[in-house]
Amino acid sequence: MKNRWKNYQADGFFDELITENGNPRQVARPAVKLLQELPEEEVEARRAAADVAIREMGISFTVYSEAGNIDRAWPFDLIPRVITAREWSRVRRGLEQRSRALNMFIDDVYNKQRIFADGVVPAETVLESTNFKAQCMGASPRFGVWANICGSDLVRCGDGQFYVLEDNLRVPSGVSYMVENREITKRALPELFENYSILPVDDYPTQLYRMLAALSPRDRKRPSIVVLTPGIYNSAYFEHAFLAQGMGAELVEGADLLVGDDDCVYMRTVDGPLRVDVIYRRIDEDFMDPEVFREDSALGVPGLMRAWLAGNVAIANAPGSGVADDKVVYAFVPDMIRYYLKETPQIRSVPTYLCMLEKDREYVLENIADLVVKPANESGGYGIMVGPHVDKATHRKFARLIEKNPRNYIAQPTLALSTAPTFVGDSIRPRHLDLRPFILQSRDTWVTAGGLTRVAMNEGSLVVNSSQGGGSKDTWIVEGRA
């Protein structure tokens, strides 16, 4: 197996496991040593065993394409990513800080709007966003928290520091794959867990349940919690079922719920209606309630907003929380932290150019070949242009899009994302990656130990999304090592 590692080079990028001199980083030495010493046939057998485990466990995701919906096995790479607990502690504090500020911002937007009056964030930037929901004005979820589950995408750059690339505050997904990646790694490489003290990730369903239970409008020892899914054809249905089972909650679709004359939500059961206290919403809010949002939605529950506004049911994430899940609003998060918390941001944001501002727009159009251009409200890696990786015709196309609708686009420098050793066929090659930790907030705030590492499997690619051909790795937060 050593031959596969012999010529490994990160090509000038910061590598998570290997130093510039070609030696394993101290935190990664036991893992790399084991993988190097295993015979090649043994490594291949363990990779095959991991693939079998993925199929047996039914770990899958759905890719939407013109050819139809394709159900695929979860793409998994056997070589783990290793981060020290000391370094992660700093990141965790920065994520907790960011989550608090974002929730204070959302609550302010739908109530007093002080941040607009004080000129910190332009009102039109937020109020003209497609994610601003006027129907939520005056609402006040419990603890003032709107985005109870946040998945913030982190990248590590050439300076070795983590940056927040974006915040996902509507219906963030991927946490089940974080948990399952750990289970697969334990099966395939059990020896590694004897050499490391790795912080657990399998407690996530328990932490999620505690967070949701704290939102219950009724004082009950065990509130009635349901996971609301669009159904089996949704790309993240595996995750919906996984989390419902892990929490001991019911997995329901819109047709399973009804709102009574008392403005309370009930679940249809064979024994009659059962009142629901908390809904973990995994459907887009536009489809959540046909009385308020899209009239043609068959996925939602008529009257659900009425029940929520009356305080008779908690919904996570709350309707309207997507107002902060906007790549234009992202640019103002450091200002939010200073404004609401009177603190210095503990984790950095990526420099961002707002095309709606004339000066920024001129810079973007002049330097479009060197920048990453993103639409404000797309997800899954769709609609992004990585300037250095496309032709001039694509540059011109995006320039026209920006000029036509500047509010809908932002641009950022093309980052030198960190790499990690990854199996590519029979060889081990550096591949770029990101990291999505998950932050839970209700009465308290809690952050996963690491998160979901996503890998851009194509050489040189910076697009890590599984829907775009990306893979994943287990992520270890390791105690007791420098």
Protein Blocks (a to p, Z undefined) as FASTA:
>chain_A
ZZmmmmgceehpacfkbcfkopacfklmmmmmmmmmpcfklmmmmmmmmmmmmmmnopac
ddddfkbpcdddddddfbdcdddfklmmmmmmmmmmmmmmmmmmmmmmmmnommmmnoma
cfklmmmpmkbcfklgoiacehhiablbccddddddfkopacdfbdcfklgghjlmmmmm
mmmmmmmmmmlmmmpccddfklmmmmmmmmmmmmpmbdcfbdcdddddfbjkbmklmmmm
mmmmmnopacddfklpccdfkopacdddfkbpaddfbdcdfbdfklmpmklmcmklckbc
ehklmmmmnopaccdddehklmmmcfklmmmmmmmmmmmnopacfbdcdddddfkbmklm
mmmmmmmmmpccddfkbghhiaiacfklpcfklmmmmmmmmmmmmmlpccdddddddddd
ddehjbccddddddddddddfkbccddehiaddddfbghiabfbfklopacddddddehi
ZZ
